[in-house]
């Protein structure tokens, strides 16, 4: 009897689902199995010890899991098992008889449920049940052609390639044929097994290749390209190609079989694509009664799958909110189904609940990824769009955090309109209704501008995008054009909960811009975060110079996965060749992470200042603390001060990761000139330190998932005992006369030093550390940082002091041992000084974030 029980536990452990539905239940099964093995081990102590070790490891994983988690996972595991053995109606396509029973008679009073009548009903429904951009096809067509006469040509060009059997996936044109092989990974040819979804190890490259490529085409977002071309031209070839793709997909992917059912998020995105396609192809003969009915059957199965396998405990991030949006789409656009009200209510409830959990108080998405931040913003914009179109009272619950999401997305936008790809970037979109670069998020800003009536979002978006017109129709375009587009209230902005500090000269396209990362590594397991503690992004005169490397792959190559998320490929500092956060064996795991703490943030129209540190090297022996401060003199240059505090001997390395079009020219051991393009701006980089030399190497940048291109990187390595310091100056080459510049370290026993730069405007002197700067008798200050600009004749004309304990100008003491170190800026006007002594205002991370190691900052 005991043997039978053990065998049953082992069978369930192997045959039960290996994905979200089974995780919690499998733990329990395996613990039972291990206990049984211990009993049977008898007098074999070694075997007993091994089994007990496995038992303890499994038990450890159960710690902290709630009973509700076990309940949810257990119910999901039970459903998956019943599907797998053929005992669940949800595991097969509904029969015609069962299909008729899915509809609410009150919603279809005069319609017999044969295919032709059902198709006519859906084609002639009230416009309120249509998506806003499809309710007036001719108006949308006219609005698009008015906005961009070339729009139709671009859409048709893409649609023609699809008709010929080519689909663009992550920037690559892949030949998939007129009837794609839907379970084949298009790059490697690896085909996932045709078995129940719960038994496919889809993250194993040997089993499924890179599943992201397989899933991307199975999202069916290319069908919307065909639908847009059909709506613009009426060419039935596009509708016939759509019909062939959908019919062949249903044949190749029966309910719950194969890799295309393994991720509930993929199920949701495909359902959203189908709902859009049904409206874009409305009235086409290719969408005949038989195909229409079968698509509705599969959409019902998609909806039931989503409500059963929501990623509540598997991936409570964009997976869960994306699935909830799919339920909201299905519940609102297919109200005739009996389950529609359940889907609608469940989707709305999950979206509202998750908004406060996944979006930090300052508006940053909690996984520390700009790509997934954009996903989340799109999810809630679509939810708001649907709610407004169907009179669903969702706006009051969604709007405040949605505003904050858009604020962050707006401020991190570079001057050229692109967005840094910080953290993971999976290359995907919620829907594809326009052609834009992967790092151009302005279509999201444009939609937000209209739905939230915000002129600052319209200003940064710059124009009404093609996607906006498809989503909202001609009224959306008119609303965008009616907005008074005005620059945002601030130029620079801190997001302390998320750990983003944006420095900006102005909002014009030719401005300077920098972004510093200092905050939490990432929520949950940190799956989508990278080891970018204190990394810097830099744009000069509108051209990106220092950039994040992107992602490239998730599961295709373990080596490449770790290469793109390590510290050495970000513009930050490493110690002893180690990353500040160390990847674990799993592609989304981390063995250790760094916690960043912002110490100071000061912003002014003339300068920005940031200072922070992280603990990513505290595990070294002896430990090292990396502190970085950045001073941005707007219109001039950046000074970066890196301090590696330790009592031992360590090798430190400063890394600079350049944009793809930047070429480097060495002009000394510690200086280079970085040139953007052939005739773009040039930046002079000088690293002031007492050891090491800059070396130029080849690295990689990934502008889209699955794509990478070579770039230049440079590294300065130095070894030393105790605390080590490096000062890096980055300036447009025409602003600084480097032969007259220099760095003098502080006196023995003190840290920091004095930096002198000869500029086009005069001579600048910067004191770093708790020293005292004297401006020729006119300016005297005791401050953490102090900067003075002198004219050619030696007279001070401008100064900045940060963290000042004392300040005297023209013999008049303005500060004398204040309670809190103060910041001040002054400039000479004729024979007098204009001085600002702003009151410090505290900007700090929320209590919950501080408890988890997030940053706290102070600002003026």
C-alpha positions in Angstrom: 0.0 0.0 0.0 2.8 2.4 0.8 4.5 1.5 -2.4 1.4 2.3 -4.4 1.1 5.7 -2.7 4.6 6.6 -3.5 4.2 5.6 -7.1 1.1 7.7 -7.4 3.0 10.7 -6.0 5.8 10.2 -8.5 3.4 9.9 -11.5 1.6 13.0 -10.5 4.9 14.8 -10.1 6.0 13.9 -13.6 2.7 14.1 -15.4 1.1 17.1 -13.7 1.6 20.5 -15.5 5.2 21.9 -15.4 4.1 25.5 -15.7 2.1 28.0 -13.6 -0.8 25.6 -12.8 1.4 23.1 -11.2 4.2 24.8 -9.3 2.6 24.9 -5.9 1.0 21.5 -6.2 4.2 19.9 -7.5 6.0 21.1 -4.4 3.5 19.2 -2.3 3.6 16.0 -4.5 7.4 16.0 -4.4 7.6 16.5 -0.6 5.2 13.5 -0.3 7.5 11.5 -2.7 10.7 12.5 -0.8 9.1 11.5 2.6 8.1 8.1 1.1 11.7 7.6 -0.2 13.1 8.4 3.3 10.8 5.7 4.7 12.0 3.2 2.1 15.7 4.1 2.5 15.9 1.8 5.5 19.5 1.3 6.5 21.0 3.4 3.7 22.1 6.5 5.5 23.7 8.2 2.5 20.5 7.8 0.4 18.5 9.1 3.3 20.7 12.2 3.7 20.4 13.0 0.0 16.6 12.6 0.1 16.3 14.7 3.2 18.4 17.4 1.6 16.0 17.5 -1.4 13.1 17.5 1.1 14.4 20.4 3.0 15.1 22.3 -0.2 11.5 21.7 -1.4 10.1 22.7 2.0 12.1 25.9 1.9 10.4 26.9 -1.3 7.0 26.5 0.4 7.8 29.2 3.0 5.9 32.4 2.6 3.3 30.9 0.3 -0.3 31.6 1.4 -3.1 29.1 1.5 -4.9 31.1 -1.2 -1.8 30.6 -3.5 -2.0 26.8 -2.8 -5.8 26.9 -3.5 -5.4 28.9 -6.8 -2.4 26.8 -8.0 -4.2 23.6 -7.0 -7.4 24.4 -8.9 -5.4 25.4 -11.9 -3.4 22.2 -11.7 -6.6 20.1 -11.4 -8.1 21.8 -14.5 -4.9 21.2 -16.5 -4.8 17.6 -15.5 -8.4 17.1 -16.5 -7.8 18.8 -19.9 -4.7 16.6 -20.5 -6.5 13.3 -20.0 -9.6 14.5 -22.0 -12.1 14.8 -19.1 -12.6 18.6 -19.4 -14.9 20.3 -22.0 -12.5 23.2 -21.9 -9.9 21.0 -23.6 -11.7 20.8 -26.9 -13.4 22.9 -29.5 -17.2 23.3 -28.7 -19.5 21.3 -30.9 -22.3 23.1 -32.8 -24.8 22.1 -30.2 -22.6 23.2 -27.3 -21.8 26.4 -29.1 -25.5 27.4 -29.3 -25.7 27.0 -25.5 -22.9 29.6 -25.0 -25.1 32.5 -25.9 -27.4 34.6 -23.7 -30.9 34.4 -25.3 -31.7 37.8 -23.9 -28.9 39.3 -26.0 -29.9 37.5 -29.2 -33.7 37.6 -29.2 -34.3 37.5 -32.9 -31.3 35.6 -34.1 -31.2 32.0 -34.9 -27.8 30.6 -34.2 -26.9 29.4 -37.7 -23.7 30.7 -39.1 -25.2 33.2 -41.7 -27.6 34.8 -39.2 -24.9 35.0 -36.5 -22.5 36.6 -38.9 -25.1 39.2 -40.0 -25.9 40.0 -36.4 -22.3 40.7 -35.6 -21.7 42.8 -38.7 -24.8 44.9 -38.0 -24.4 45.5 -34.3 -24.8 49.0 -32.8 -21.7 51.1 -33.3 -21.3 51.3 -29.5 -20.2 47.6 -29.6 -17.5 48.4 -32.1 -14.0 49.7 -31.4 -13.9 53.5 -31.8 -11.5 53.4 -34.7 -13.6 50.8 -36.7 -17.0 52.4 -36.1 -16.5 54.8 -39.1 -14.2 53.0 -41.6 -14.5 55.7 -44.2 -13.9 58.5 -41.7 -10.8 56.6 -40.3 -9.5 56.1 -43.9 -9.9 59.8 -44.7 -8.3 60.9 -41.4 -5.3 58.6 -42.0 -4.7 59.9 -45.5 -5.1 63.5 -44.4 -2.6 62.9 -41.5 -0.1 61.1 -43.7 -0.6 60.6 -47.5 2.0 57.9 -47.4 0.3 55.9 -44.7 -1.7 53.7 -47.2 1.4 53.0 -49.2 3.4 51.8 -46.1 0.6 49.6 -44.9 0.0 48.1 -48.3 3.7 47.4 -48.7 3.8 45.5 -45.5 0.5 43.7 -46.3 1.9 42.6 -49.7 4.8 40.9 -48.1 2.5 39.0 -45.8 0.4 37.9 -48.8 3.6 36.6 -50.4 4.4 34.6 -47.2 6.8 37.0 -45.4 6.2 38.2 -41.9 8.4 40.7 -40.0 9.3 39.5 -36.6 11.5 41.6 -34.3 12.8 43.6 -37.3 13.7 40.5 -39.4 11.8 39.5 -42.6 11.1 35.8 -42.2 9.7 33.5 -44.8 6.7 31.7 -43.2 4.7 30.7 -46.3 1.1 31.2 -47.1 0.2 28.7 -44.5 2.7 29.1 -41.7 3.9 26.2 -39.6 2.6 27.7 -36.3 4.5 25.5 -33.9 7.9 25.9 -35.6 10.4 28.4 -34.2 11.2 30.3 -37.4 14.9 30.9 -36.9 16.2 27.5 -35.6 13.5 25.3 -37.1 12.9 23.8 -33.7 9.3 22.5 -33.4 7.7 22.2 -29.9 6.0 18.9 -29.2 2.3 18.6 -30.0 1.1 17.7 -26.5 -0.9 19.3 -23.8 0.3 22.8 -23.1 1.1 22.1 -19.4 3.7 19.4 -20.3 5.9 21.5 -22.6 9.1 23.0 -21.3 8.9 26.1 -23.4 11.8 27.9 -21.8 14.1 25.0 -22.7 15.8 26.0 -26.0 16.4 22.3 -26.8 12.7 21.8 -26.6 11.2 24.9 -28.2 14.1 27.0 -29.5 13.5 30.7 -28.6 9.8 30.6 -27.7 9.6 34.4 -28.1 10.0 34.0 -31.9 7.3 31.3 -32.0 4.9 33.3 -29.9 5.4 36.5 -31.7 3.9 35.3 -35.0 1.2 33.4 -33.0 0.1 36.7 -31.5 -1.4 37.3 -35.0 -0.7 41.0 -34.9 0.4 40.8 -38.5 -3.3 40.1 -39.3 -4.0 43.7 -38.2 -1.6 44.8 -40.9 -3.7 42.9 -43.4 -6.9 44.4 -41.8 -5.6 47.9 -42.1 -4.7 47.4 -45.7 -8.1 46.0 -46.4 -9.8 48.9 -44.6 -7.8 51.4 -46.7 -8.1 49.6 -50.1 -11.0 47.1 -50.0 -8.7 44.6 -51.7 -10.1 41.1 -51.0 -6.7 39.5 -51.4 -5.8 40.7 -47.9 -9.0 39.3 -46.5 -8.4 35.9 -48.1 -4.9 35.8 -46.7 -6.3 36.6 -43.3 -8.8 33.8 -43.6 -6.2 31.3 -44.7 -3.9 32.2 -41.7 -6.7 32.0 -39.1 -8.2 28.7 -40.5 -4.8 27.0 -40.7 -4.0 28.2 -37.2 -7.1 26.6 -35.7 -6.4 23.4 -37.6 -2.8 23.3 -36.3 -3.6 24.4 -32.7 -6.6 22.6 -31.3 -7.6 23.8 -27.9 -4.9 23.3 -25.3 -2.5 21.4 -27.5 0.9 22.8 -28.3 3.2 25.7 -27.3 0.7 28.4 -28.3 -1.4 27.6 -25.3 1.4 27.6 -22.8 1.3 31.3 -21.9 -1.9 32.9 -20.9 -0.6 36.3 -22.0 0.0 35.0 -25.5 -3.6 33.7 -25.5 -4.8 37.1 -24.5 -2.8 39.0 -27.1 -4.0 36.6 -29.8 -7.7 37.1 -28.7 -7.3 40.9 -28.8 -5.8 40.6 -32.4 -8.7 38.4 -33.5 -11.3 40.9 -32.1 -9.6 43.7 -34.0 -9.4 41.6 -37.1 -13.1 40.7 -37.0 -13.9 44.4 -37.0 -11.4 45.4 -39.6 -12.6 42.7 -42.1 -16.2 43.3 -41.3 -18.3 42.7 -44.4 -15.7 40.8 -46.4 -16.9 37.7 -48.2 -13.7 35.9 -47.1 -15.0 36.1 -43.5 -17.7 33.6 -44.3 -20.2 32.1 -41.8 -18.2 28.9 -41.2 -15.0 30.8 -40.4 -16.9 33.3 -38.3 -18.5 30.7 -36.2 -15.3 28.8 -35.7 -13.4 31.9 -34.7 -16.1 32.7 -32.1 -15.8 29.1 -30.7 -12.0 29.6 -30.4 -12.5 33.0 -28.8 -14.7 31.4 -26.2 -12.0 28.8 -25.5 -9.5 31.7 -25.2 -11.7 33.5 -22.7 -12.3 30.4 -20.6 -8.5 29.6 -20.7 -7.8 33.1 -19.4 -10.3 33.1 -16.6 -9.0 29.7 -15.5 -5.3 30.3 -15.8 -4.8 33.9 -14.8 -1.2 34.4 -13.8 -2.2 35.5 -10.2 0.8 33.7 -8.6 2.8 32.7 -11.6 3.7 36.1 -13.1 1.7 38.9 -11.4 3.2 41.5 -13.7 2.3 42.5 -17.3 1.3 38.8 -17.8 -1.5 39.2 -15.3 -2.6 42.7 -16.4 -2.4 41.8 -20.1 -4.6 38.7 -19.5 -7.1 40.9 -17.6 -7.2 43.3 -20.5 -8.0 40.3 -22.8 -10.9 39.4 -20.6 -12.1 43.0 -20.7 -11.9 43.0 -24.5 -13.8 39.7 -24.8 -16.4 40.7 -22.2 -17.1 44.1 -23.8 -16.9 43.1 -27.5 -18.7 39.8 -27.2 -21.5 40.7 -24.8 -23.8 38.0 -26.4 -21.9 35.2 -24.7 -23.1 34.1 -21.2 -19.6 34.3 -19.8 -19.2 37.9 -21.0 -20.3 39.6 -17.8 -17.9 37.3 -15.8 -15.0 38.2 -18.1 -15.8 41.9 -18.0 -16.0 42.0 -14.2 -13.0 39.8 -13.6 -10.8 41.7 -16.1 -11.8 45.1 -14.6 -11.2 43.9 -11.0 -7.8 42.5 -11.7 -6.7 45.7 -13.6 -7.8 47.9 -10.7 -6.2 45.7 -8.1 -2.9 45.4 -9.9 -2.5 49.1 -10.7 -1.5 50.0 -7.2 0.7 46.9 -6.8 2.6 47.2 -10.1 3.0 51.0 -10.4 5.0 52.7 -7.7 3.9 56.0 -6.2 6.1 58.0 -8.6 4.7 56.3 -11.6 7.5 53.8 -12.4 6.5 50.3 -13.3 7.9 48.0 -10.6 10.0 45.6 -12.8 12.5 48.4 -13.8 12.1 48.0 -17.5 11.1 50.8 -19.9 9.7 48.2 -22.3 7.4 46.7 -19.8 6.5 50.1 -18.4 5.3 51.0 -21.9 3.4 47.7 -22.0 1.7 48.5 -18.7 0.8 52.0 -19.9 -0.7 50.7 -23.1 -2.7 48.1 -21.2 -4.3 50.8 -19.0 -4.8 53.2 -21.9 -6.7 50.5 -23.8 -8.7 49.7 -20.7 -9.6 53.4 -20.4 -10.5 53.6 -24.1 -12.8 50.5 -23.8 -14.3 51.8 -20.6 -15.1 55.2 -22.2 -16.6 53.6 -25.3 -18.8 51.3 -23.3 -19.7 53.5 -20.4 -17.8 51.3 -17.9 -17.0 53.3 -14.7 -13.3 52.6 -14.6 -11.7 56.0 -15.2 -11.8 57.1 -11.5 -9.9 54.0 -10.4 -7.4 54.0 -13.2 -6.7 57.6 -14.0 -4.3 58.8 -11.2 -1.7 56.0 -11.6 -2.2 56.1 -15.4 -1.3 59.8 -15.3 1.8 58.9 -13.3 2.8 56.1 -15.8 2.6 58.6 -18.6 4.6 61.3 -16.7 7.5 58.9 -16.3 7.3 57.8 -20.0 7.2 61.4 -21.0 10.2 62.5 -18.9 12.5 59.6 -19.9 11.9 60.3 -23.6 15.1 61.4 -25.2 15.3 64.7 -27.2 15.2 62.8 -30.5 11.9 61.1 -29.5 13.3 57.7 -28.6 13.3 56.0 -25.2 16.2 54.2 -23.6 15.6 50.4 -23.5 16.5 50.0 -19.8 16.0 46.5 -18.4 14.4 43.7 -20.4 12.9 44.5 -23.8 10.9 41.6 -25.4 10.3 43.5 -28.6 6.5 43.0 -28.3 3.5 45.3 -28.5 0.0 45.2 -27.2 -1.4 45.7 -30.7 0.4 46.7 -33.9 -1.5 49.5 -35.7 1.4 51.5 -36.9 5.0 51.3 -38.1 7.5 52.8 -35.6 11.0 52.1 -34.4 11.1 49.6 -31.4 12.3 52.4 -29.1 9.9 55.0 -30.2 7.1 55.1 -27.6 5.4 58.3 -28.8 2.3 56.6 -30.1 1.6 55.7 -26.4 2.1 59.4 -25.4 -0.2 60.5 -28.2 -3.0 58.2 -27.1 -2.6 59.3 -23.5 -2.7 63.0 -24.6 -6.2 62.5 -26.1 -7.7 60.2 -23.5 -6.4 62.3 -20.6 -6.6 65.7 -22.5 -3.0 66.6 -21.8 -1.1 69.1 -23.9 2.3 68.3 -22.4 2.0 64.7 -23.7 0.9 66.0 -27.1 4.0 68.2 -27.1 6.4 65.4 -26.5 4.6 63.0 -28.9 4.9 65.8 -31.5 2.3 64.5 -33.8 -0.9 62.4 -34.1 0.4 58.9 -34.8 -1.1 56.4 -37.1 -2.0 54.1 -34.2 -4.0 57.0 -32.6 -6.2 57.2 -35.7 -6.8 53.5 -35.9 -7.6 53.3 -32.2 -9.9 56.4 -31.9 -10.9 57.2 -35.5 -11.3 60.7 -36.9 -12.5 62.1 -33.6 -9.3 61.1 -32.0 -7.3 62.9 -34.6 -9.4 66.0 -34.2 -9.1 65.9 -30.4 -5.3 65.7 -30.6 -5.1 68.6 -33.0 -7.3 70.7 -30.7 -5.0 70.2 -27.8 -2.7 73.2 -26.8 0.6 71.4 -27.0 2.9 72.9 -24.3 6.2 71.7 -22.9 6.1 69.8 -19.6 6.3 71.9 -16.4 9.8 70.7 -15.6 12.9 69.9 -17.6 14.6 67.6 -15.2 12.7 65.2 -12.9 13.5 62.6 -10.2 11.5 59.4 -9.8 12.9 58.2 -6.4 10.6 55.2 -5.9 11.7 53.7 -9.2 15.2 55.1 -9.1 15.3 57.2 -12.3 16.9 60.6 -12.3 16.5 62.6 -15.6 18.6 65.6 -16.4 17.5 67.7 -19.3 18.7 71.0 -20.7 15.4 71.9 -22.5 12.6 70.2 -24.4 13.8 71.1 -27.9 15.1 68.2 -30.2 18.7 69.5 -30.1 19.0 69.4 -26.3 21.3 67.6 -23.8 19.9 64.8 -21.7 21.1 62.3 -19.2 19.5 59.5 -17.2 20.9 57.9 -14.0 19.7 54.7 -12.6 19.8 54.4 -8.8 17.1 52.5 -6.9 15.6 49.0 -6.4 16.8 46.2 -8.7 13.3 45.1 -9.6 10.2 43.7 -8.0 9.3 40.1 -7.5 12.4 38.0 -8.6 13.9 41.0 -10.5 13.3 38.9 -13.6 13.2 41.8 -16.1 15.8 44.0 -14.4 19.5 44.4 -15.4 22.6 45.0 -13.4 22.5 48.7 -14.2 23.1 50.2 -10.7 24.4 53.8 -11.2 24.5 53.4 -15.0 24.3 56.6 -17.1 22.5 57.3 -20.4 23.7 60.4 -22.2 22.5 62.5 -25.2 24.4 65.5 -26.5 22.8 68.1 -28.8 20.0 65.7 -29.5 22.2 62.7 -30.4 22.4 59.6 -28.2 26.0 58.9 -27.1 26.0 56.6 -24.0 23.3 54.0 -24.3 21.9 50.9 -22.5 22.8 47.7 -24.4 19.3 46.3 -24.6 18.3 42.6 -24.2 18.9 40.6 -27.4 17.5 37.2 -26.1 15.7 35.5 -23.2 16.2 31.8 -23.8 18.0 31.5 -27.1 21.5 31.6 -25.5 22.4 31.6 -21.8 25.7 33.2 -22.6 24.2 36.1 -24.6 21.4 36.5 -22.0 23.8 37.1 -19.2 26.1 39.2 -21.4 23.5 41.8 -22.1 22.3 42.1 -18.5 25.7 42.4 -16.7 27.1 45.6 -15.4 30.1 45.6 -17.7 27.9 46.5 -20.7 26.4 49.5 -18.9 28.0 52.8 -18.4 28.9 52.2 -14.8 31.7 50.8 -12.7 32.6 47.1 -11.9 34.9 45.8 -9.2 37.2 42.7 -9.6 35.4 41.8 -12.8 32.2 41.2 -11.0 28.7 42.5 -11.9 26.8 44.6 -9.3 24.0 42.1 -9.6 24.9 38.5 -10.4 22.7 36.4 -12.7 21.5 33.0 -11.5 21.3 29.8 -13.6 17.7 30.6 -14.7 17.3 33.1 -17.5 15.1 35.3 -15.3 16.8 34.7 -12.0 19.5 36.5 -9.9 21.9 35.1 -7.4 22.4 38.5 -5.9 21.2 42.0 -6.5 22.3 45.6 -5.8 20.2 48.1 -3.8 20.7 51.7 -4.8 20.2 54.7 -2.5 20.0 58.2 -3.9 21.7 60.6 -1.4 21.0 63.9 -3.2 19.1 65.4 -6.1 19.1 69.1 -6.9 17.7 70.5 -10.1 17.7 74.1 -11.4 17.4 75.7 -14.8 21.2 76.2 -14.8 22.4 72.9 -13.4 21.4 69.4 -12.1 23.1 67.4 -9.4 22.7 63.7 -8.4 24.6 61.6 -5.8 23.9 58.0 -4.8 25.4 54.7 -4.0 24.7 51.0 -4.1 25.7 47.9 -2.2 26.3 45.5 -5.1 29.9 44.9 -4.1 29.4 44.5 -0.3 29.8 40.7 -0.6 33.5 41.1 -1.8 36.2 40.7 0.8 36.8 43.3 1.9 33.5 45.0 0.8 33.4 47.9 -1.6 30.8 50.7 -1.8 30.3 52.5 -5.1 29.3 56.1 -4.9 28.6 58.2 -8.0 27.8 61.9 -8.3 26.9 63.6 -11.5 27.0 67.4 -12.0 25.4 68.7 -15.2 26.2 72.4 -16.0 23.5 72.9 -18.6 24.7 74.0 -21.9 28.3 73.0 -21.0 29.3 69.6 -19.7 29.0 66.8 -17.3 31.3 65.8 -14.4 31.0 62.3 -13.1 32.7 61.5 -9.8 33.1 57.7 -8.9 34.3 56.8 -5.5 35.0 53.1 -4.6 35.3 53.0 -0.8 37.1 50.0 0.6 39.9 49.0 3.0 41.4 46.4 0.7 43.0 45.8 -2.7 40.7 45.8 -5.7 40.6 46.2 -9.4 38.0 48.7 -10.5 36.9 49.3 -14.1 35.0 52.3 -15.5 32.8 51.3 -18.5 31.4 53.6 -21.2 29.0 51.9 -23.7 28.5 54.0 -26.9 25.6 54.3 -29.4 25.9 52.4 -32.7 26.8 55.4 -34.8 29.5 56.7 -32.5 33.2 56.3 -33.4 36.0 56.7 -31.0 39.4 58.4 -31.4 42.0 58.0 -28.6 44.0 61.2 -27.8 45.9 59.9 -24.8 46.0 57.3 -22.1 42.8 58.6 -20.5 41.1 60.8 -23.1 39.0 60.1 -26.3 36.9 61.9 -28.7 33.5 60.4 -29.5 32.0 61.4 -32.8 28.3 60.8 -33.7 27.9 59.9 -37.3 29.9 61.6 -40.0 29.1 65.2 -39.3 27.3 65.0 -35.9 28.5 66.5 -32.7 31.7 65.3 -31.0 32.2 64.8 -27.3 35.5 65.0 -25.6 35.9 62.5 -22.7 38.7 62.8 -20.2 39.1 60.5 -17.2 41.1 62.1 -14.4 42.7 59.4 -12.2 46.2 58.5 -11.0 46.4 55.0 -12.7 45.1 53.0 -15.6 44.4 53.8 -19.2 41.4 53.8 -21.5 41.1 50.9 -23.9 38.6 50.7 -26.7 36.9 47.4 -27.4 34.0 46.1 -29.5 30.7 45.4 -27.8 27.1 44.9 -28.7 23.8 46.8 -28.6 20.4 45.3 -29.2 17.8 47.8 -30.6 15.2 45.1 -30.8 14.7 41.6 -29.4 16.7 39.0 -31.5 18.8 41.8 -33.2 22.2 43.0 -32.2 24.8 45.2 -33.8 28.5 46.0 -32.9 29.3 49.1 -31.0 32.4 50.7 -29.5 33.0 50.4 -25.8 35.8 51.8 -23.7 37.1 50.7 -20.3 39.5 52.2 -17.9 40.9 49.6 -15.4 43.0 50.4 -12.4 44.1 48.6 -9.3 44.6 50.1 -5.9 44.6 49.8 -2.2 41.8 51.5 -0.1 39.4 54.0 -1.5 39.8 54.8 -5.3 38.5 57.8 -7.2 37.9 58.7 -10.8 36.5 61.9 -12.3 35.1 61.8 -15.8 34.3 64.9 -17.8 32.2 64.7 -20.9 31.9 67.9 -23.0 31.2 68.9 -26.5 34.7 69.3 -28.0 34.2 73.0 -29.0 33.5 74.0 -25.4 36.6 72.9 -23.5 40.3 73.7 -24.0 41.7 70.5 -22.6 45.4 71.5 -22.7 44.7 74.0 -19.9 42.7 71.6 -17.8 43.7 69.4 -14.9 42.8 67.5 -11.7 44.6 67.9 -8.4 43.7 65.4 -5.7 42.8 66.6 -2.2 45.5 66.8 0.5 46.6 63.6 2.4 43.8 62.2 4.5 41.0 63.7 2.5 39.0 62.6 -0.5 38.0 64.5 -3.6 40.1 67.2 -5.2 40.1 70.3 -7.4 39.3 70.2 -11.2 40.2 73.1 -13.4 38.7 73.4 -16.9 39.4 76.0 -19.5 36.2 76.7 -21.4 35.1 79.0 -24.2 33.4 81.1 -21.5 36.4 81.3 -19.2 38.0 79.1 -16.6 35.9 76.8 -14.4 37.1 75.5 -11.0 35.3 72.6 -9.3 36.1 71.4 -5.7 34.8 67.9 -5.0 34.7 66.9 -1.4 34.5 68.8 1.9 37.0 71.3 0.8 36.9 75.1 0.5 36.8 77.0 -2.7 37.8 80.7 -2.9 36.7 82.7 -5.9 39.3 85.4 -6.0 38.0 87.1 -2.9 34.5 87.4 -4.4 33.1 83.9 -3.6 34.1 81.7 -0.7 32.3 78.5 0.3 32.7 75.4 2.4 30.6 72.8 0.6 30.4 69.2 -0.6 30.6 70.4 -4.2 31.5 73.9 -5.3 31.8 75.3 -8.8 33.0 78.7 -9.9 33.2 80.1 -13.4 35.7 83.0 -13.9 35.9 85.3 -17.0 39.1 85.6 -18.9 40.2 88.4 -16.6 39.8 86.3 -13.5 36.6 87.8 -12.1 34.0 85.2 -11.0 30.8 85.4 -13.0 28.8 82.4 -11.8 28.9 79.9 -9.0 27.1 76.8 -7.7 27.5 75.3 -4.2 25.9 72.0 -3.1 25.7 71.0 0.5 27.3 74.2 1.7 28.1 74.9 5.3 29.2 78.4 4.7 29.0 80.9 1.9 30.4 84.4 1.6 30.0 86.6 -1.5 31.8 89.9 -1.8 32.6 89.8 2.0 28.9 89.3 2.9 28.2 86.0 4.8 25.1 84.4 3.4 25.3 81.0 5.1 26.9 80.2 8.4 26.6 76.6 9.7 23.0 76.0 8.7 21.1 73.1 10.3 20.9 71.4 6.9 23.7 71.9 4.3 22.2 74.2 1.7 22.5 74.7 -2.1 23.0 78.1 -3.8 23.5 79.5 -7.2 24.7 83.0 -8.1 25.6 85.0 -11.1 27.0 88.4 -11.6 24.9 91.1 -13.2 27.0 94.2 -13.7 28.6 95.0 -10.3 26.2 93.0 -8.2 25.3 89.4 -7.6 21.9 87.7 -8.2 21.8 84.8 -5.7 19.2 82.1 -5.1 19.1 80.3 -1.8 16.2 77.9 -2.3 14.7 76.0 0.6 15.5 72.2 0.4 12.4 70.1 -0.2 12.5 66.4 0.6 11.7 64.0 -2.2 11.8 60.5 -0.8 10.8 57.0 -1.7 7.7 55.5 -0.2 7.9 53.6 3.1 7.3 50.3 1.4 10.1 51.0 -1.1 12.6 52.1 1.6 11.9 48.8 3.4 12.9 46.9 0.3 16.1 48.9 -0.3 14.8 51.5 -2.6 16.3 54.9 -2.8 15.6 58.0 -0.8 16.6 61.4 -2.1 16.4 65.1 -1.3 15.8 67.8 -3.8 15.4 71.5 -4.2 
